[in-house]
Amino acid sequence: MSGERRFFRRDRLTGHIAIGVVGVLCAAAVVFGVGMASAKYHLSDVGGWLTSVHRGELVHVNGLSGKVDGKVTLSGSTGHPMKVIQQGGVVLIVDEVTGVVSRVDPAHLNVVQGATFRGAAGMQVVSGSGQAYALDQQKGSVQRLDPMTLATMGSPLGLTGPLGSAGIDATSVLWVPVPTNGQAAPVRSGQAAQPIGIGRAGDDLSLTIAAGAPVITDFTSAQAVIIGKNGTQIKVRLPSTVAQVGKGSVLAPASTDGQLVPLLAGNSLVVLNTGSGSISSVALKLPPKHKLAAPQALGQKVYIPDQSSGGLIVYDSATNRMAPQVPVTGQAGPLDAFVKDGLLWVNGPDSAKGVVVDGAGGHKPIQKYTPDVPGSQKSPVPRVGVPAGGASGRPKPGGGAPTAPSHPRLPTKPPVTPPTHKPDPPKVTPPNAPTNLRATPQPDGTIKVDFQPGGGGDATGYKLLTSDGLTATPDKIGANGPDYTFTVNGGTCGQEYQFAVAALYHNRDHDSEVDSEYTTPTLSCTEPDAPSNITGTGTAQGAKIDWQAPPNADNKKVTYAVNVTGPKTGSNPNLTGTSVTFGDIWKNGTYNVKVTATNPAGTKTATQSVDLAGPVNTYGIHHGGNPSDISYVTKTPDANNLNDSNVSEKIPNANTQTIQVRCQKMGTHYAHSNGDPDFAGSLYDYIDHNGHIGYMIGYLPNTPHTPWQELAGPTIWECAD
């Protein structure tokens, strides 16, 4: 699995909560300091807050030991589902029944009276990276909040509802999926920015904040869009399985600590590396009809919460094997899982148990009902003016009662599958079918297929079952491996393929085989790398944009789309070469050039800021009058103003002189004293004559353009503003 063997980066990620209560949104300030404890408590720096629904408690757990080191009782919340936001030192707890959002003071193990949001069903509060927002997901309203007081800031923004679950990236930008429009809407400091097209209107969109960067997955078209710095985009085509399992069936995490985003589509685990854009997919053997939650990636392993058994299903990408399951509660019920501080936290909110898992896969059980910890009934937090062991003085929660972009599409042809084999009745104990078939497209156009032996009877070896036209290296793998990996050549970029592995064995008097299940549909190529070395040149034909093709561009069937924005704009969506000239761009200035490399597997974009200026040519002067007449060069495009302060040069006998014309500009209208309309106009040439630089009325330079009163682009470019 490409890229899975790197440990995750730690970063500041989004916390977010969904509040399902009905009414009108009311934002109120959180009141700090209510009922502050007289004693301070030091909780572990590497720790997490977990909820206990049956007791109405919030417990803090030391991530290194798995021990509870503090508790907070939430008066009036017993039996209520709750959500926790833990961003740095700010801890918010949401009672999803009453709608009360309260702040926890970790230093004093104290609940501060909070604010009530009586919003429509689907209300979401998002906090992170110094920003906070309240979203009415049904109505499409986005309201910026003060992250400390929850007071509203500015007017709400209106998007097209219903909205998807939002998140805040490491640059403090809120990203909101807008499925109705097939877009992702960024919001910066409460102001809406230009939305980004993801798919078609009505597509099923999901957001994951991965290592601080937004990743929007379109499950309908099986495509993921990774938003990088400066708005760069990587579009990755996912296996068609993602689009085939049904709307709302693909499980994806809301955030990840690192660059790997695991997606669970049925029994297919697809892992997207958001750093490189590579994908890997493996068909897992999962318990049938179990209720699973979104997979989480940590270290070299992917953890899938199994809410039917109360444990974690573990897949080890380094060995391509299923690892032993991790027990959590041991009983059916909801499991909340998230990655924080380089640890995986899994909580059974309806249970007394949880678990914390480290990056190497080691785990420690959590007993949330541990007595005699600060904040518990046996060790209450002392209050100001209340003797230890007296009334708890806990405050009660307050206030409330219950357009489609151009991008690769899925092929119309079904995946190419290997031929089927009739089962051969065994006369001896056969080996079990191979398991954990994982298919990974490679940058050179090959496909790597690895697997694990299934055990059972003795196998004599393994062979890959492929469709016609494909070849596998090696043609056979021995029973003892040790490397159970085939490399497949001959695929067509853009076509999906499926494979099976046959376990070979001696069935007494003849050879026989046991075939595995098919792999997840897999492309035979990866998306291209981004173009490089983007340059721009001003020519007499317009703006010429050049770039360097990514490696293996020919084999990967790469085409290019170029978009140029600045004083003028131009675009060309379908190019096969590495150069294009825009005849409509002929104005000097700074331009932003975006070049996107595309093939059937996806896209990658490179951007570059370039300064463009048209060519400078030498022309003679005509219509300069008699040898004794003076032609003027002015500092501004105004031939009527011949004051010494505006005159750059006086040229006698101008018809004998040559000048360099840099560009042209429209200025103050000038009419010659002879009254001839051919000598009246507003166009000026910006010229250089013997080091004197300025403007000359347009009829004097003998340029090849007529009428002279009009801009001569692209032969002569327009001056910058």
Residue, then its C-alpha position, 0 to 999 in steps of 0.5 A: m500500500s503506497g505511502e501507508r508505512r509512514f507515521f502520521r504527522r501531528d497537526r491542529l485539526t478540527g473539532h466539530i459537533a452536530i446538534g439536532v434540536v428544533g427552533v430558531l438559532c440563538a447565540a448567547a455568550v458563554v459565561f466564564g468563571v461561574g462557580m470556579a473551584s478553589a483548587k487547580y488540577h493538573l491533568s495529563d498533557v497527552g490525554g483525551w476527554l470521553t463521555s459516559v452517557h449513563r452517568g452524565e459524566l465527562v472523564h479525562v484519560n491519560g493517553l500514556s497509561g489509559k487511566v482516568d485522572g479527572k471527571v466532570t459531572l454534567s448536571g441534567s445530562t444523564g442519559h443524554p447523547m453528548k459530543v465533545i470538542q477538544q481543541g487545544g486547551v478549549v473543551l466544549i461539551v454538547d448535550e444533543v437532547t437539550g442543545v446546551v453547549s458548555r465549556v469545561d474548565p480543565a484546570h478546575l474540573n468545572v462546567v461553565q454555564g453555556a449557550t443554547f442553540r435551538g436550531a433546525a435539525g442538522m445544526q452543526v457547530v465547528s471550531g478549530s484553528g482559532q475560528a468557530y461557526a454555526l451551520d444550519q445544514q438544512k437551510g444553508s446558513v453559516q454564521r461566524l462565532d467568537p471561538m471563546t464566547l460563541a457570540t455571533m460575529g457579522s451577518p450569516l452567509g447563505l449557501t444552498g442547503p442541505l449542507g454536508s458536514a463542515g470542517i476547518d483546515a490548518t489555515s483557519v479556512l472553513w470548508v463546507p460541502v454543498p452537494t446540491n451544487g456539486q461544490a465545496a465552499p470555502v469561508r475565510s474569516g466569515q467571508a465567502a470565497q470562490p467555491i470549488g467545483i467537485g462533481r455534478a449537482g446532487d453528487d454525494l460529497s464528504l469532507t475529511i481534514a487530513a493533516g490539516a488539508p481539506v479532502i472532498t470525496d465525491f462518492t457518486s463519481a468515485q473521485a477525491v479532490i485534495i486541496g493544497k496550498n495556494g488552492t492547488q488541486i489533485k483530483v484522484r479517481l477512486p475504484s468504481t466500487v466506491a460509486q456502486v455501494g449506494k448513497g451514504s454507504v461509504l464510510a470516511p473519517a471526518s479528520t485524520d492526524g496524517q495524510l492517509v484517508p481510509l475509505l470503507a466501501g462494502n468489503s473494500l478498503v481504499v486508502l488515499n495518500t493525500g500527499s502523493g495522490s496515490i491509492s491502494s485498495v484491498a478486499l477485506k473479509l469483514p463480519p457480515k451484517h455488522k454495523l461498522a463505523a468510519p475507519q481510522a488510520l494510525g501508524q501502519k494500521v487501519y482500525i475499523p470500529d465494529q459496533s456490533s461486537g464492541g471491538l476494533i477490526v485491525y488491518d496491518s498495511a505493512t504486512n497486508r494481514m488482518a491483525p488481532q482485533v482490539p476489544v473495546t466494550g465487548q458488547a453491541g453499541p455505539l463507538d466514538a473513534f478519533v485520532k489525537d496526540g498521535l493516539l487512537w481513542v475509542n469510546g463506548p459512550d453507553s459503556a464504562k469502557g474505552v481503549v487508547v491505541d498507540g502508533a505501534g498498535g499497543h493498546k490500553p483499556i480504559q475504565k471510565y467509572t474509576p472511583d476516587v479521581p478528582g471530580s468524582q463523587k468520592s473525591p468532589v471538587p471543592r468549591v469556593g465557600v463550601p467545605a470539602g465533601g459538602a455540596s458539589g455546587r455544580p451549575k445547571p445547564g442554562g437556557g433551553a429545551p428540547t456546476a459541473p467541472s470537467h473531470p474524469r468519469l467512470p468508464t462505461k465498460p465494467p472492470v475486466t475480470p479474469p476467467t472463472h474456473k470450475p471447482d475441482p472436487p478435492k480428493v485431499t485436503p485442499p489449501n484455503a483460498p488466498t486472502n487479502l488481495r491488494a491491488t495498487p496502481q504504479p506510476d509506471g503503468t503496472i499494477k502490483v497485486d499482493f496477497q496472503p496464503g489462506g492456510g489449510g492444506d498444502a499448496t504447491g504454489y500460487k498463480l495470478l488469474t488475469s484477463d487476456g492481454l495482461t501478463a504477470t511477473p513472476d508467472k508463479i510464486g512458490a508455496n513459501g513465497p516469501d514475497y507474495t506479490f505479482t506485477v501486472n503489465g499490459g493494461t490500458c490506462g483508464q480501464e479497470y481490472q480485477f484479479a484473482v489468485a489461485a492456490l495450486y495443489h496436488n489433488r492425488d493424480h492431478d494438479s488442481e487449484v482453489d481460487s480467491e475472490y476478485t480484487t477491488p476494481t483497479l486502474s492500470c495507471t496513476e494520475p500524472d504528476a503536476p507539470s513543472n517549469i511554467t513560464g510565460t512570454g509576451t509575443a507579437q501573437g499573444a501570451k505564450i505559456d510553456w511548461q514541462a511535461p510530468p514523467n511518463a506523460d505519453n504512457k499515461k495519456v496525459t492532456y493539459a488544461v491551461n487557465v490564465t487570469g490577470p489583466k486579461t484572461g484566457s483558457n484552453p481545456n484540451l491540449t496535448g503539447t506543452s505550449v499554448t499561445f493566447g492571442d487575446i492576452w496582450k496587456n502587460g502585467t502579472y498573471n496567474v497561470k494554472v496548468t492541470a495535467t489530466n489522464p483517466a486516473g485523475t489530475k494534478t495542478a501546478t500554478q505559477s505567477v508570471d510577469l508578461a510584457g509584450p515585445v519591444n520593437t523599433y519604429g521610425i517617426h513620421h508626421g513630425g512636420n518640418p525639420s524645425d518643428i518639435s515633437y514631444v514626449t510627455k510623462t503622462p498620456d496627455a499631449n495637451n499638457l506641454n508644461d515643463s513638468n510634464v515634458s520628458e523630451k523635445i525632439p526636433n526634426a523627428n522624422t529622422q529619428t527612431i524610437q523603441v515602442r514598449c506598449q500602448k495606452m489610452g489617454t487624454h484626447y488630442a486634436h491637432s491644430n490643423g483640424d485634420p481628423d486623421f490627427a485626432g485621437s486618444l492612443y499613446d505609445y509608451i516609448d524610449h528615445n535615447g534614454h528618454i522614456g514617456y508617451m508620444i501621441g499615436y500618429l507619430p510612431n510609424t507602427p504598422h497598425t491602422p487606424w492608429q487610434e486603436l490599440a494594436g495588440p497583440t503586435i504591440w501590447e497594452c501598457a499595464d494599468 
